[in-house]
Amino acid sequence: MLFSLDGDGEVLYIGTRTELVPYRMLKLTKKADYGLIALKHLATLDHGASSSAKEIAEAYGIPLPLLSKILQKLTRHGFLRSEHGTNGGYRLARTPDNISALEVIRSIDGPIILTHCFTEHRRCGISARCSVREPLRKVHEGILQLLAATTIRDLCEEPQRPAAVMTAVQSATAMERI
């Protein structure tokens, strides 16, 4: 079994010499987690206010070089605006209601994969006889729907579950009964 690691020791790919597949099964990377934290931080600031990478890193104990790379990536993907100068920093480029957790995670980590059969190869050694592929596909879709329905605004409302999340949870529960 081969593993491909990034600079932070996170497993990126797993497989054999002939086939490596992304390894992000049901786990947010630190990078995605930090990206969501940074976006939530910026969403809680006064309208239009900005914050530097250093301020965000210090507030949450995130390594500054890693956070800087994440913020640059979020800027390239249109979630943030970067402003230079004395009062510069990062601010949201879109409203928190219009940024989903799914978009953020995909922009940082790439596709979200529950099992090997949901990769671009879409098969494994037992695909023809697999008895859990369809039920797991439903779970996979439920997770994607939940993340798509969860906005940065929702993450700012910690004490209560957002309506969009409740709807997605209810949908996933209903799909389990099918």
Protein Blocks (a to p, Z undefined) as FASTA:
>chain_A
ZZdddfkopafbgcdfklccdddehiacfklmmmmmmmmmmmmpcehiacdfklmmmmno
pafklmmmmmmmmmmnopaccdedjkgccddfbdfklccfklmmmmmnopadfblmlmmn
opafklmmocklmmmmmmmmmmmmmmmmpcfklmmmmmpccfklmmmmmmmmmmmmZZ
